Amino acid sequence: MTDVSNKVEQALARFDRVTRALDERDGAPREAARRERQRLNGDLKRRAARIGIVLLVVSMVTILIGIVMPIGMFGFLAALTLAVGAAIALAFTPTRPAATAPSADLANGQMVQRFDSYLYRTRGVLPAPARAQIDAISAELPSLKQTLERIDTHDPKAQDARRLMSMHLPGLIDRYLNVPAGYRKEADGEGLTVDERLVDGLSAARTALCEISEDLARGDMAAFETQGRFIKSRYGAQTIDQ
């Protein structure tokens, strides 16, 4: 019976991996993966630029020292070793910690990007119903980023979104991951399991972000309508003399 149970569990695990891979081929997961690749490519470009600057500085210092006094073969090898060591250190030093919630001091647009990356990196360790909620949240982030980038950090709506992205939702996910897997199916005082509580919290967060994004968008629409009415009332009745 033990062998049969193990085989069943292995088959279910393989099925879960296959369905997860199929799920990530289309829709919000694919878009989230594309945005994450763009962020990683940007990080690689910045890393390469820093390496180039270090190599240039070491080369210039070596040349200047060589003009003043001969450095010889050992001096050249020392400079080469220093340059290679610095390049390796910059190349392999992590600049973006994995699955880290955005810090509270980021600008609005940067916070949305970091939050998007956080969701993408934690998605794979969450149960399927929670991944569906994560995907729904991720799908809203591009438009939310576009709106938040144009408003002040201290705007009340921006503050609500920032608290949700930097504190409340990451705190929910982190606390879920702290619960041992064997206890996640146990019901709490309200009859919800840990998995169900996670999905419920993610759903509430998605609704809140959607409402914030919608309120900000409607504010922009109202401002546009007001500007259009003003232009029409100010210039619409006038004719241009030929």
MARBA-3410 file (N, C-alpha, C, O; in Angstrom, 1 decimal):
242
0.8,-1.2,0.0,0.0,0.0,0.0,0.9,1.3,0.0,0.5,2.3,-0.6 ~ 2.0,1.2,0.7,2.9,2.3,0.7,3.4,2.7,-0.6,3.5,3.8,-1.0 ~ 3.8,1.6,-1.4,4.4,1.9,-2.7,3.3,2.4,-3.6,3.6,3.3,-4.4 ~ 2.1,1.9,-3.5,1.0,2.4,-4.3,0.7,3.9,-4.0,0.5,4.7,-4.9 ~ 0.7,4.2,-2.7,0.4,5.6,-2.3,1.5,6.5,-2.8,1.2,7.7,-3.2
2.8,6.1,-2.7,3.9,6.9,-3.2,3.7,7.1,-4.7,4.0,8.3,-5.2 ~ 3.4,6.1,-5.4,3.2,6.3,-6.9,2.1,7.2,-7.2,2.2,8.0,-8.1 ~ 1.0,7.1,-6.4,-0.1,8.0,-6.7,0.3,9.5,-6.4,0.0,10.4,-7.1 ~ 1.0,9.7,-5.3,1.5,11.0,-4.9,2.4,11.6,-6.0,2.4,12.8,-6.3 ~ 3.3,10.7,-6.5,4.2,11.1,-7.6,3.5,11.5,-8.8,3.8,12.5,-9.5
2.5,10.7,-9.2,1.7,11.0,-10.4,0.9,12.3,-10.2,0.9,13.1,-11.1 ~ 0.4,12.5,-9.0,-0.3,13.8,-8.8,0.6,15.0,-8.8,0.3,16.1,-9.3 ~ 1.8,14.8,-8.3,2.8,15.9,-8.4,3.2,16.2,-9.8,3.3,17.4,-10.2 ~ 3.4,15.1,-10.6,3.7,15.4,-12.0,2.6,16.1,-12.7,2.8,17.0,-13.5 ~ 1.3,15.7,-12.4,0.2,16.3,-13.0,0.1,17.8,-12.6,-0.2,18.6,-13.5
0.4,18.1,-11.4,0.4,19.5,-10.9,1.4,20.3,-11.6,1.2,21.4,-12.0 ~ 2.6,19.7,-11.9,3.7,20.4,-12.6,3.3,20.7,-14.0,3.5,21.8,-14.6 ~ 2.7,19.7,-14.7,2.2,19.8,-16.1,1.2,20.9,-16.2,1.2,21.8,-17.0 ~ 0.1,20.8,-15.3,-0.9,21.8,-15.4,-0.5,23.2,-15.1,-0.9,24.2,-15.6 ~ 0.5,23.3,-14.1,1.1,24.6,-13.8,1.8,25.2,-15.1,1.7,26.4,-15.4
2.6,24.3,-15.7,3.3,24.8,-16.9,2.3,25.2,-18.0,2.5,26.2,-18.7 ~ 1.2,24.4,-18.2,0.2,24.8,-19.2,-0.5,26.1,-18.8,-0.8,27.0,-19.7 ~ -0.7,26.3,-17.5,-1.4,27.5,-17.0,-0.6,28.7,-17.3,-1.1,29.8,-17.5 ~ 0.8,28.6,-17.2,1.6,29.7,-17.3,2.0,30.1,-18.8,2.7,31.0,-19.0 ~ 1.4,29.3,-19.7,1.7,29.6,-21.1,1.0,30.8,-21.7,1.4,31.5,-22.6
-0.2,31.1,-21.1,-1.1,32.1,-21.6,-1.5,33.1,-20.5,-1.4,32.8,-19.4 ~ -2.1,34.2,-21.0,-2.8,35.1,-20.1,-1.8,35.9,-19.2,-0.7,36.2,-19.5 ~ -2.4,36.2,-18.0,-1.6,37.0,-17.0,-0.3,36.4,-16.6,0.7,37.2,-16.5 ~ -0.2,35.1,-16.4,1.2,34.6,-16.0,2.2,34.9,-17.1,3.4,35.2,-16.8 ~ 1.8,34.7,-18.4,2.8,35.0,-19.4,3.2,36.5,-19.4,4.4,36.8,-19.6
2.2,37.4,-19.2,2.6,38.8,-19.2,3.4,39.1,-18.0,4.4,39.9,-18.1 ~ 3.1,38.5,-16.8,4.0,38.7,-15.7,5.4,38.2,-15.9,6.4,38.9,-15.5 ~ 5.5,37.1,-16.6,6.9,36.6,-16.9,7.6,37.5,-17.8,8.8,37.7,-17.7 ~ 6.9,38.1,-18.8,7.5,39.0,-19.7,8.0,40.2,-19.0,9.1,40.7,-19.3 ~ 7.2,40.8,-18.1,7.7,41.9,-17.3,8.8,41.6,-16.4,9.8,42.4,-16.3
8.8,40.4,-15.9,10.0,40.0,-15.0,11.2,39.9,-15.8,12.3,40.2,-15.4 ~ 11.1,39.3,-17.1,12.3,39.2,-17.9,12.8,40.6,-18.3,14.0,40.8,-18.3 ~ 11.9,41.6,-18.5,12.4,42.9,-18.8,13.1,43.5,-17.6,14.1,44.2,-17.8 ~ 12.6,43.3,-16.4,13.3,43.8,-15.2,14.7,43.1,-15.1,15.7,43.8,-14.8 ~ 14.8,41.8,-15.3,16.1,41.1,-15.2,17.0,41.6,-16.3,18.2,41.7,-16.0
16.5,41.8,-17.5,17.4,42.3,-18.6,17.9,43.7,-18.2,19.1,44.0,-18.5 ~ 17.1,44.5,-17.6,17.5,45.8,-17.2,18.6,45.7,-16.1,19.6,46.5,-16.1 ~ 18.5,44.8,-15.2,19.5,44.6,-14.2,20.8,44.1,-14.7,21.8,44.5,-14.3 ~ 20.7,43.2,-15.7,21.9,42.7,-16.4,22.7,43.9,-17.1,23.9,43.9,-17.1 ~ 21.9,44.7,-17.7,22.5,45.9,-18.4,23.2,46.8,-17.5,24.3,47.3,-17.7
22.5,47.1,-16.3,23.2,47.9,-15.3,24.4,47.3,-14.7,25.4,48.0,-14.5 ~ 24.4,46.0,-14.5,25.5,45.3,-14.0,26.7,45.3,-15.0,27.8,45.5,-14.6 ~ 26.4,45.1,-16.3,27.4,45.2,-17.3,28.0,46.6,-17.4,29.2,46.7,-17.6 ~ 27.2,47.6,-17.2,27.7,49.0,-17.3,28.6,49.2,-16.1,29.7,49.9,-16.3 ~ 28.3,48.7,-14.9,29.2,48.9,-13.8,30.5,48.2,-14.0,31.6,48.7,-13.6
30.4,47.0,-14.5,31.7,46.2,-14.8,32.6,47.0,-15.8,33.8,47.1,-15.6 ~ 31.9,47.6,-16.8,32.7,48.3,-17.8,33.4,49.5,-17.2,34.5,49.9,-17.5 ~ 32.6,50.2,-16.3,33.2,51.4,-15.6,34.4,51.0,-14.7,35.4,51.7,-14.7 ~ 34.3,49.9,-14.0,35.4,49.4,-13.1,36.6,49.1,-14.0,37.7,49.4,-13.6 ~ 36.4,48.3,-15.1,37.5,48.0,-16.0,38.2,49.2,-16.5,39.4,49.3,-16.7
37.4,50.2,-16.9,37.9,51.4,-17.5,38.7,52.2,-16.4,39.8,52.7,-16.7 ~ 38.2,52.3,-15.2,38.9,53.0,-14.1,40.3,52.3,-13.8,41.3,52.9,-13.7 ~ 40.2,50.9,-13.7,41.5,50.2,-13.4,42.5,50.4,-14.5,43.7,50.6,-14.3 ~ 42.0,50.4,-15.8,42.9,50.6,-16.9,43.5,52.0,-16.9,44.7,52.1,-17.1 ~ 42.7,53.0,-16.6,43.2,54.3,-16.6,44.2,54.5,-15.5,45.3,55.2,-15.7
43.9,54.0,-14.3,44.9,54.1,-13.2,46.2,53.4,-13.5,47.2,53.9,-13.2 ~ 46.1,52.2,-14.1,47.3,51.5,-14.5,48.1,52.3,-15.5,49.4,52.3,-15.4 ~ 47.5,52.9,-16.5,48.2,53.7,-17.5,48.9,54.9,-16.8,50.0,55.2,-17.1 ~ 48.1,55.6,-15.9,48.7,56.8,-15.3,49.9,56.4,-14.4,50.9,57.1,-14.4 ~ 49.8,55.3,-13.7,50.9,54.8,-12.9,52.1,54.5,-13.7,53.2,54.7,-13.4
51.8,53.8,-14.9,52.9,53.4,-15.8,53.6,54.6,-16.4,54.8,54.5,-16.7 ~ 52.9,55.7,-16.6,53.5,56.9,-17.1,54.5,57.5,-16.1,55.6,57.9,-16.4 ~ 54.1,57.5,-14.8,54.9,58.1,-13.8,56.1,57.2,-13.4,57.2,57.6,-13.3 ~ 55.8,55.9,-13.3,56.9,54.9,-13.0,56.6,53.6,-13.6,55.4,53.2,-13.7 ~ 57.6,52.9,-14.0,57.4,51.6,-14.7,56.7,50.6,-13.7,57.2,50.5,-12.5
55.7,49.9,-14.1,55.1,48.9,-13.2,55.6,47.5,-13.5,55.4,46.6,-12.6 ~ 56.2,47.2,-14.6,56.7,45.9,-14.9,55.6,44.9,-15.1,54.4,45.2,-15.1 ~ 56.1,43.7,-15.3,55.1,42.6,-15.6,54.3,42.3,-14.3,53.1,42.0,-14.5 ~ 54.9,42.3,-13.1,54.1,42.0,-11.9,53.1,43.1,-11.7,52.0,42.7,-11.2 ~ 53.4,44.3,-11.9,52.4,45.4,-11.8,51.2,45.2,-12.7,50.1,45.4,-12.4
51.6,44.8,-14.0,50.5,44.6,-15.0,49.6,43.4,-14.5,48.4,43.5,-14.6 ~ 50.2,42.3,-14.1,49.5,41.2,-13.6,48.6,41.5,-12.4,47.5,41.1,-12.3 ~ 49.1,42.4,-11.5,48.4,42.8,-10.3,47.1,43.6,-10.8,46.0,43.4,-10.2 ~ 47.3,44.5,-11.7,46.2,45.3,-12.2,45.2,44.4,-12.9,44.0,44.6,-12.7 ~ 45.7,43.5,-13.7,44.8,42.6,-14.4,44.0,41.7,-13.4,42.8,41.5,-13.6
44.7,41.2,-12.4,44.0,40.4,-11.3,42.9,41.3,-10.6,41.8,40.8,-10.3 ~ 43.3,42.5,-10.3,42.3,43.4,-9.6,41.1,43.7,-10.5,40.0,43.6,-10.0 ~ 41.3,43.9,-11.8,40.2,44.1,-12.7,39.3,42.9,-12.8,38.1,43.0,-12.8 ~ 39.9,41.7,-13.0,39.1,40.5,-13.1,38.4,40.2,-11.9,37.2,39.8,-11.9 ~ 39.0,40.4,-10.7,38.3,40.2,-9.4,37.2,41.1,-9.2,36.1,40.7,-8.8
37.3,42.4,-9.6,36.2,43.3,-9.4,35.1,43.0,-10.3,33.9,43.1,-10.0 ~ 35.4,42.6,-11.6,34.4,42.2,-12.5,33.6,41.0,-12.1,32.4,41.0,-12.2 ~ 34.3,40.0,-11.5,33.6,38.8,-11.0,32.7,39.1,-9.8,31.6,38.6,-9.7 ~ 33.2,40.0,-9.0,32.5,40.4,-7.8,31.2,41.1,-8.2,30.1,40.8,-7.7 ~ 31.3,42.0,-9.2,30.1,42.7,-9.6,29.1,41.8,-10.4,27.9,42.0,-10.3
29.7,40.8,-11.1,28.9,40.0,-11.9,28.0,39.0,-11.1,26.9,38.7,-11.5 ~ 28.6,38.5,-10.0,27.9,37.5,-9.2,27.3,38.0,-7.9,26.7,37.2,-7.1 ~ 27.5,39.3,-7.6,26.9,39.8,-6.4,25.4,40.1,-6.7,25.1,40.9,-7.6 ~ 24.5,39.5,-5.9,23.0,39.7,-6.2,22.6,41.1,-5.9,23.0,41.7,-4.8 ~ 21.9,41.7,-6.8,21.4,43.1,-6.6,19.9,43.2,-6.3,19.4,44.2,-5.8
19.2,42.1,-6.6,17.8,42.0,-6.3,17.5,40.8,-5.6,17.4,39.7,-6.2 ~ 17.3,40.9,-4.3,16.9,39.7,-3.5,15.6,39.0,-3.9,14.7,39.7,-4.4 ~ 15.6,37.7,-3.9,14.4,37.0,-4.4,13.2,37.2,-3.5,13.4,37.1,-2.2 ~ 12.1,37.4,-4.1,10.8,37.4,-3.4,10.8,38.3,-2.1,10.5,37.9,-1.0 ~ 11.3,39.6,-2.3,11.3,40.5,-1.3,10.2,41.6,-1.5,10.1,42.1,-2.6
9.4,41.9,-0.5,8.4,42.8,-0.6,9.0,44.2,-0.9,10.1,44.5,-0.4 ~ 8.3,45.1,-1.6,8.8,46.4,-1.9,8.9,47.2,-0.6,8.1,47.1,0.3 ~ 10.0,48.0,-0.5,10.2,48.9,0.6,9.3,50.1,0.5,8.9,50.5,-0.5 ~ 9.0,50.7,1.7,8.1,51.8,1.8,8.6,53.1,1.2,7.8,54.0,1.0 ~ 9.9,53.2,0.9,10.5,54.5,0.5,10.6,54.6,-1.0,11.2,55.5,-1.5
10.1,53.6,-1.8,10.1,53.6,-3.2,9.1,54.6,-3.8,8.1,54.9,-3.2 ~ 9.4,55.1,-5.0,8.4,55.9,-5.7,7.2,55.0,-6.1,7.3,53.8,-6.1 ~ 6.1,55.7,-6.5,4.9,54.9,-6.8,5.2,53.9,-7.9,4.8,52.7,-7.8 ~ 5.7,54.3,-9.0,6.0,53.4,-10.1,6.9,52.3,-9.8,6.7,51.2,-10.2 ~ 8.0,52.6,-9.1,9.0,51.6,-8.7,8.3,50.6,-7.7,8.7,49.4,-7.8
7.5,51.1,-6.9,6.8,50.2,-5.9,5.9,49.2,-6.7,5.9,48.0,-6.3 ~ 5.2,49.6,-7.7,4.4,48.7,-8.4,5.2,47.7,-9.1,4.9,46.5,-9.2 ~ 6.3,48.1,-9.7,7.2,47.2,-10.4,7.8,46.1,-9.4,7.8,44.9,-9.7 ~ 8.2,46.6,-8.2,8.8,45.7,-7.2,7.7,44.7,-6.7,8.0,43.5,-6.5 ~ 6.5,45.2,-6.6,5.4,44.4,-6.1,5.0,43.4,-7.2,4.8,42.2,-6.8
5.1,43.8,-8.4,4.8,42.8,-9.5,5.9,41.7,-9.5,5.5,40.5,-9.7 ~ 7.1,42.1,-9.3,8.2,41.1,-9.2,8.0,40.1,-8.0,8.2,38.9,-8.1 ~ 7.6,40.7,-6.9,7.4,39.9,-5.7,6.3,38.9,-6.0,6.4,37.7,-5.6 ~ 5.2,39.3,-6.6,4.1,38.4,-6.9,4.5,37.3,-7.8,4.2,36.1,-7.6 ~ 5.3,37.6,-8.8,5.8,36.6,-9.8,6.7,35.6,-9.1,6.6,34.4,-9.4
7.5,36.0,-8.2,8.5,35.1,-7.6,7.9,34.3,-6.5,8.4,33.2,-6.2 ~ 6.8,34.7,-5.9,6.1,33.9,-4.9,5.0,33.0,-5.5,4.5,32.1,-4.8 ~ 4.6,33.3,-6.7,3.4,32.6,-7.2,3.6,31.1,-7.2,2.7,30.4,-6.9 ~ 4.8,30.6,-7.6,5.0,29.2,-7.8,4.9,28.4,-6.5,4.6,27.2,-6.6 ~ 5.0,29.0,-5.3,4.9,28.2,-4.1,3.5,28.2,-3.5,3.3,27.7,-2.4
2.6,28.9,-4.2,1.2,29.0,-3.6,0.3,28.0,-4.3,0.6,27.5,-5.4 ~ -0.8,27.6,-3.6,-1.7,26.6,-4.2,-2.4,27.2,-5.4,-2.4,28.4,-5.6 ~ -3.0,26.3,-6.2,-3.6,26.8,-7.5,-4.7,27.9,-7.3,-4.6,28.8,-8.1 ~ -5.6,27.7,-6.4,-6.6,28.8,-6.3,-5.9,30.2,-5.9,-6.4,31.2,-6.4 ~ -4.9,30.2,-5.1,-4.2,31.4,-4.8,-3.4,31.9,-6.0,-3.4,33.2,-6.2
-2.9,31.1,-6.9,-2.2,31.5,-8.1,-3.2,32.2,-9.0,-2.8,33.2,-9.7 ~ -4.4,31.7,-9.0,-5.4,32.4,-9.9,-5.7,33.8,-9.4,-5.8,34.7,-10.2 ~ -5.7,34.0,-8.1,-5.9,35.4,-7.6,-4.6,36.2,-7.8,-4.8,37.4,-8.1 ~ -3.5,35.7,-7.7,-2.2,36.4,-8.0,-2.2,36.8,-9.4,-1.8,38.0,-9.7 ~ -2.7,36.0,-10.3,-2.7,36.3,-11.8,-3.7,37.5,-12.0,-3.4,38.4,-12.8
-4.8,37.5,-11.3,-5.8,38.5,-11.5,-5.2,39.9,-11.0,-5.5,40.9,-11.6 ~ -4.5,39.8,-9.9,-3.9,41.0,-9.3,-2.8,41.5,-10.3,-2.7,42.7,-10.6 ~ -2.0,40.6,-10.8,-0.9,41.0,-11.8,-1.5,41.7,-13.0,-0.8,42.6,-13.6 ~ -2.6,41.2,-13.5,-3.2,41.8,-14.7,-3.6,43.2,-14.5,-3.7,44.0,-15.4 ~ -3.9,43.6,-13.2,-4.3,45.0,-13.0,-3.1,45.9,-12.8,-3.3,47.2,-12.8
-1.9,45.4,-12.6,-0.8,46.3,-12.2,-0.3,47.2,-13.3,0.1,48.3,-12.9 ~ -0.3,46.8,-14.6,0.2,47.8,-15.6,-0.6,49.1,-15.6,0.0,50.2,-15.6 ~ -1.9,49.0,-15.6,-2.7,50.2,-15.6,-2.6,50.9,-14.2,-2.6,52.2,-14.2 ~ -2.5,50.2,-13.1,-2.3,50.9,-11.8,-1.0,51.6,-11.8,-0.9,52.7,-11.3 ~ 0.1,51.0,-12.4,1.4,51.7,-12.4,1.3,53.0,-13.2,1.8,54.0,-12.8
0.6,52.9,-14.4,0.5,54.1,-15.2,-0.2,55.2,-14.5,0.1,56.4,-14.7 ~ -1.2,54.9,-13.7,-2.0,55.9,-13.0,-1.2,56.5,-11.8,-1.1,57.7,-11.6 ~ -0.6,55.6,-11.0,0.1,56.0,-9.8,1.4,56.8,-10.1,1.8,57.7,-9.3 ~ 2.0,56.6,-11.2,3.2,57.3,-11.6,2.9,58.8,-11.7,3.8,59.6,-11.6 ~ 1.7,59.2,-12.0,1.4,60.6,-12.2,0.8,61.3,-11.0,0.6,62.5,-11.1
0.7,60.6,-9.9,0.1,61.3,-8.7,1.2,61.3,-7.6,2.1,60.5,-7.6 ~ 0.9,62.2,-6.7,1.9,62.3,-5.6,1.8,61.1,-4.6,0.8,60.5,-4.5 ~ 3.0,60.8,-4.0,3.1,59.7,-3.1,2.2,59.8,-1.9,1.7,58.8,-1.4 ~ 1.9,61.1,-1.5,1.1,61.3,-0.3,-0.4,61.4,-0.6,-1.2,61.7,0.3 ~ -0.8,61.2,-1.9,-2.2,61.2,-2.2,-2.9,60.0,-1.4,-2.3,58.9,-1.3
-4.1,60.3,-0.9,-4.7,59.2,-0.1,-4.9,57.9,-0.8,-4.7,56.8,-0.2 ~ -5.3,57.9,-2.1,-5.5,56.7,-2.8,-4.1,56.0,-3.0,-4.0,54.8,-2.9 ~ -3.1,56.8,-3.3,-1.8,56.2,-3.5,-1.3,55.6,-2.2,-0.7,54.5,-2.2 ~ -1.6,56.3,-1.1,-1.2,55.7,0.2,-1.9,54.4,0.5,-1.2,53.4,1.0 ~ -3.1,54.3,0.2,-3.8,53.0,0.3,-3.2,51.9,-0.5,-3.0,50.8,0.0
-2.9,52.2,-1.8,-2.3,51.2,-2.6,-0.9,50.8,-2.2,-0.5,49.7,-2.2 ~ -0.1,51.8,-1.7,1.2,51.6,-1.2,1.2,50.7,0.0,2.1,49.8,0.1 ~ 0.3,50.9,0.9,0.3,50.1,2.1,-0.1,48.6,1.8,0.4,47.7,2.3 ~ -1.0,48.5,0.8,-1.4,47.2,0.4,-0.3,46.4,-0.3,-0.1,45.2,0.0 ~ 0.5,47.1,-1.1,1.5,46.5,-1.9,2.8,46.2,-1.0,3.5,45.2,-1.3
3.1,47.1,-0.1,4.4,47.0,0.6,4.2,46.3,2.0,5.2,45.7,2.5 ~ 3.0,46.2,2.6,2.8,45.7,3.9,1.8,44.6,4.0,2.1,43.4,4.3 ~ 0.6,44.9,3.6,-0.5,44.0,4.0,-0.5,42.7,3.1,-0.6,41.6,3.7 ~ -0.4,42.8,1.8,-0.5,41.6,1.0,0.8,40.8,1.1,0.7,39.6,1.3 ~ 2.0,41.4,1.1,3.2,40.6,1.4,3.2,39.9,2.7,3.6,38.8,2.9
2.6,40.7,3.7,2.5,40.1,5.1,1.6,38.9,5.1,1.9,37.9,5.8 ~ 0.5,38.9,4.3,-0.4,37.8,4.2,0.3,36.6,3.6,0.2,35.5,4.1 ~ 1.1,36.8,2.5,1.7,35.7,1.8,2.9,35.1,2.7,3.0,33.9,2.8 ~ 3.6,36.0,3.3,4.7,35.6,4.2,4.2,34.7,5.3,4.8,33.7,5.7 ~ 3.1,35.2,6.0,2.6,34.4,7.1,2.0,33.1,6.6,2.1,32.1,7.4
1.5,33.1,5.4,1.0,31.8,4.9,2.2,30.8,4.7,2.1,29.6,5.1 ~ 3.3,31.3,4.2,4.4,30.4,4.0,5.1,30.0,5.3,5.7,28.9,5.3 ~ 4.8,30.7,6.3,5.4,30.3,7.6,4.6,29.1,8.2,5.1,28.4,9.1 ~ 3.4,28.9,7.8,2.5,27.8,8.3,3.0,26.5,7.7,3.1,26.4,6.5 ~ 3.4,25.5,8.5,3.8,24.2,8.0,2.7,23.6,7.0,1.5,23.8,7.3
3.2,23.0,6.0,2.3,22.5,5.0,1.2,21.5,5.5,0.1,21.5,5.1 ~ 1.6,20.8,6.6,0.7,19.8,7.1,-0.5,20.4,7.9,-1.5,19.8,8.2 ~ -0.4,21.7,8.2,-1.4,22.4,9.0,-2.3,23.3,8.1,-3.3,23.9,8.6 ~ -2.0,23.4,6.8,-2.7,24.3,6.0,-4.1,23.9,5.6,-4.9,24.7,5.0 ~ -4.5,22.6,5.9,-5.8,22.1,5.6,-6.7,22.2,6.8,-7.9,21.8,6.7
-6.2,22.6,7.9,-7.0,22.6,9.1,-7.8,23.9,9.2,-7.4,25.0,8.8 ~ -9.1,23.8,9.6,-10.0,24.9,9.7,-9.7,25.8,10.9,-9.3,25.3,12.0 ~ -9.9,27.1,10.7,-9.8,28.0,11.9,-11.1,28.2,12.6,-12.1,27.4,12.3 ~ -11.2,29.2,13.4,-12.4,29.5,14.1,-13.6,29.8,13.3,-14.8,29.6,13.7 ~ -13.4,30.3,12.1,-14.5,30.6,11.1,-14.7,29.5,10.1,-15.5,29.7,9.2
-14.1,28.4,10.3,-14.3,27.3,9.4,-13.5,27.3,8.1,-13.8,26.5,7.2 ~ -12.6,28.2,8.0,-11.7,28.3,6.8,-10.4,27.7,7.0,-9.8,27.9,8.1 ~ -9.9,27.0,6.0,-8.5,26.4,6.1,-7.5,27.6,5.8,-7.9,28.6,5.4 ~ -6.3,27.2,6.1,-5.2,28.2,5.8,-5.2,28.6,4.3,-5.1,29.8,4.0 ~ -5.4,27.6,3.5,-5.4,27.8,2.0,-6.6,28.7,1.7,-6.4,29.6,0.9
-7.7,28.4,2.2,-8.9,29.2,1.9,-8.8,30.6,2.4,-9.2,31.6,1.8 ~ -8.2,30.8,3.6,-8.0,32.1,4.2,-7.0,32.9,3.3,-7.2,34.1,3.1 ~ -6.0,32.3,2.7,-5.1,32.9,1.8,-5.9,33.4,0.6,-5.7,34.6,0.2 ~ -6.7,32.6,0.0,-7.4,32.9,-1.2,-8.4,34.1,-0.9,-8.5,35.0,-1.7 ~ -9.0,34.0,0.2,-10.0,35.0,0.6,-9.3,36.4,0.8,-9.8,37.4,0.4
-8.1,36.4,1.4,-7.3,37.6,1.6,-6.8,38.2,0.3,-6.9,39.4,0.0 ~ -6.4,37.3,-0.6,-5.9,37.7,-1.9,-7.0,38.3,-2.7,-6.9,39.3,-3.4 ~ -8.2,37.7,-2.6,-9.4,38.2,-3.3,-9.8,39.6,-2.8,-10.1,40.5,-3.6 ~ -9.7,39.8,-1.5,-10.0,41.1,-1.0,-9.0,42.2,-1.4,-9.3,43.3,-1.7 ~ -7.7,41.8,-1.5,-6.7,42.7,-1.9,-6.9,43.0,-3.4,-6.7,44.2,-3.8
-7.2,42.1,-4.2,-7.5,42.3,-5.6,-8.6,43.3,-5.8,-8.5,44.2,-6.6 ~ -9.7,43.1,-5.0,-10.8,44.0,-5.1,-10.4,45.4,-4.7,-10.9,46.4,-5.3 ~ -9.6,45.5,-3.6,-9.2,46.9,-3.2,-8.4,47.6,-4.2,-8.6,48.8,-4.5 ~ -7.4,46.8,-4.8,-6.6,47.5,-5.8,-7.4,47.9,-7.1,-7.1,48.9,-7.6 ~ -8.3,47.0,-7.4,-9.2,47.4,-8.6,-10.0,48.6,-8.3,-10.2,49.5,-9.2
-10.5,48.8,-7.1,-11.3,49.9,-6.7,-10.4,51.2,-6.7,-10.9,52.2,-7.2 ~ -9.2,51.1,-6.2,-8.3,52.2,-6.2,-8.0,52.6,-7.6,-8.0,53.8,-7.9 ~ -7.6,51.7,-8.4,-7.3,52.0,-9.8,-8.5,52.6,-10.6,-8.3,53.5,-11.3 ~ -9.7,52.1,-10.3,-10.9,52.6,-11.0,-11.2,54.0,-10.5,-11.5,54.9,-11.3 ~ -11.0,54.3,-9.2,-11.3,55.6,-8.7,-10.3,56.6,-9.3,-10.7,57.7,-9.7
-9.1,56.2,-9.4,-8.1,57.2,-10.0,-8.4,57.4,-11.4,-8.2,58.5,-11.9 ~ -8.7,56.3,-12.2,-9.0,56.5,-13.6,-10.3,57.3,-13.8,-10.3,58.2,-14.7 ~ -11.3,57.2,-12.9,-12.5,58.0,-13.1,-12.1,59.5,-12.8,-12.7,60.4,-13.3 ~ -11.2,59.7,-11.8,-10.8,61.1,-11.6,-10.1,61.7,-12.8,-10.4,62.9,-13.1 ~ -9.3,60.9,-13.5,-8.7,61.4,-14.7,-9.7,61.7,-15.8,-9.7,62.6,-16.5
-10.7,60.8,-15.9,-11.8,61.0,-16.9,-12.6,62.2,-16.6,-13.0,63.0,-17.5 ~ -12.9,62.5,-15.3,-13.6,63.7,-14.9,-12.8,64.9,-15.2,-13.3,65.9,-15.7 ~ -11.5,64.9,-15.0,-10.6,66.0,-15.3,-10.6,66.3,-16.8,-10.6,67.4,-17.2 ~ -10.5,65.2,-17.5,-10.5,65.4,-19.0,-11.8,65.9,-19.5,-11.9,66.8,-20.4 ~ -13.0,65.5,-18.9,-14.3,66.0,-19.3,-14.4,67.5,-19.0,-14.9,68.3,-19.8
-13.9,67.9,-17.8,-13.9,69.3,-17.4,-13.1,70.1,-18.4,-13.6,71.2,-18.8 ~ -11.9,69.7,-18.7,-11.1,70.4,-19.7,-11.8,70.5,-21.0,-11.7,71.6,-21.7 ~ -12.4,69.4,-21.5,-13.1,69.5,-22.8,-14.2,70.4,-22.8,-14.4,71.2,-23.7 ~ -15.0,70.4,-21.7,-16.1,71.4,-21.6,-15.7,72.8,-21.6,-16.3,73.7,-22.2 ~ -14.6,73.0,-20.9,-14.0,74.4,-20.8,-13.6,74.9,-22.2,-13.9,76.0,-22.6
-12.9,74.0,-22.9,-12.4,74.4,-24.3,-13.6,74.7,-25.2,-13.6,75.6,-26.0 ~ -14.6,73.8,-25.1,-15.8,74.0,-25.9,-16.6,75.3,-25.6,-17.0,76.0,-26.5 ~ -16.7,75.6,-24.3,-17.4,76.8,-23.9,-16.6,78.0,-24.2,-17.2,79.1,-24.5 ~ -15.3,77.9,-24.2,-14.4,79.1,-24.4,-14.2,79.4,-25.9,-14.2,80.5,-26.3 ~ -14.1,78.3,-26.6,-13.7,78.5,-28.0,-14.7,77.9,-29.0,-14.6,78.2,-30.2
-15.6,77.1,-28.6,-16.5,76.4,-29.5,-17.4,77.3,-30.3,-17.7,77.1,-31.5 ~ -17.9,78.4,-29.7,-18.8,79.3,-30.4,-18.1,80.4,-31.3,-18.8,81.1,-32.0 ~ -16.8,80.5,-31.2,-16.1,81.5,-32.0,-15.8,81.0,-33.4,-15.6,79.8,-33.6 ~ -15.7,81.9,-34.3,-15.3,81.6,-35.7,-14.0,82.3,-36.0,-13.7,83.4,-35.4 ~ -13.2,81.8,-36.8,-12.0,82.4,-37.2,-12.2,83.3,-38.4,-12.7,82.8,-39.5
-11.9,84.5,-38.3,-12.0,85.5,-39.4,-11.0,85.1,-40.5,-9.8,84.9,-40.2 ~ -11.5,85.1,-41.7,-10.5,84.8,-42.8,-10.0,86.1,-43.4,-9.2,86.1,-44.3
END
